[in-house]
């Protein structure tokens, strides 16, 4: 039996992983509610692997400790890995795996749902009706049909999002460092330079990973290039957007609205219940005051199908480590 330290555990993690039939009698989970970092890494002593999520900080000092206590695998139960020093892990001989595609449909569908709720003021209407206010004042939206949507990044999630918007009857522009030209031709999608896309689109949706090249991809200059009165949607990575520049664009009215499932400084906020506390993040507090901003707490991935896939892939790689077999193709960093 292989032993695994499971960090940043939430109730749904205990349910999906703790009851996974493929792990029964083969994996002993040590569930921790706290994050993995240099201070908590010693808790993995006696285990062979750690299972981590987006808020765990697996930097070189942390990896050095994991190596000392005998960890052979860092299993990410997510697609993003900007919180892991992959180069340091390789130097130390610690394998790193991830779940590259748990449910692109989950994220794409949430992207469109988030925008549609913002456009048609569903969140505001719901709150009004619960207070028996049935007035329509201030709830005016617009037809998505025949609008131009810009998709920044055409991996699996970006492609599905584009296809959903095409189903609405939208013109879809896309940009990517590696254009999927055959897919674009088959789905009526046009590739364009990022600046042209921003200037032409009524709705811009971000679907790129976070690298040094994409950090603050949407900054003050690019926000200024966006079509006046357009909407910005981000269900990818929070640091793609310069938050202070975003606030300025909302205050000036240049942007008509923003829908976010991720936030630049979400660590310690998203995935936590802070309802009895004072929010210490002034930028997030400011965004939450805008009537034309809709924020969800990194839940785009959160479907039954996605959780099942995350559990399946992560568990399979841990079992392969135990058996000395190669990890699942496409999951190794």
Buried (B, 14 or more C-beta within 10 A) or exposed (E): EBBBBBBBBEEEBEEBBBEBEEBEEBBEBBBBEEBBBBEBBEBBEEBBBBBBBBBBBBEEBBBBBBBEBEBBBBBBBBBBBBBBBBEBBEEBEBBBBBBBBBBBBBBBBBBBBBBBBBBBBBBBBEEBEEEEEEEEEEEEEEEBEEBBBBBBBBBBBBBBBBBBBBEBEBBBBBBBEEEBEEBBEEBEBBBBEBEBBBBBBBBBBBBBBBEEEBBBBBBBEBBBBBBEEBBBBBBBBBBBBBBEBBBBBBEEEBBBBBBBBBBBEBBEBBBEEEEEEEEEBEBBEBBEEBEBBBBBBBBBBBBEEBBBBBBBBBBBBBBBBBEEEEBBEEBEB
